Amino acid sequence: MAHWICCDGTNTFNGITLQTQSFTLKEVVFIINVLIVKFDLNCSIHYKRGSPTIYISVQSINKIRPFLLPYICDSMKYKIIYKN
């Protein structure tokens, strides 16, 4: 997850978007189901230029941040740290 966020995660005002435009909708739904069931994350599908992406809310990122931080290099930590 940390690797995916560093490489293909886009920081947004209210969370992170995982760039999954090369995935099918069925694959994106499967990934979201895993994130919801295994990690209890608030995720949804957003579309960028007609292709599905995975949006993870800032509340969910805050929940898993302690587990991600040891695996994220300093230059990428801005993607999971939000100012109040």
Protein Blocks (a to p, Z undefined) as FASTA:
>chain_A
ZZmmmmmgccdfklccddfklpcfklmmmmmmmmmmmnopacddddeehiacddddfklm
mmmmmmmmmmpcfklmmmmcccZZ
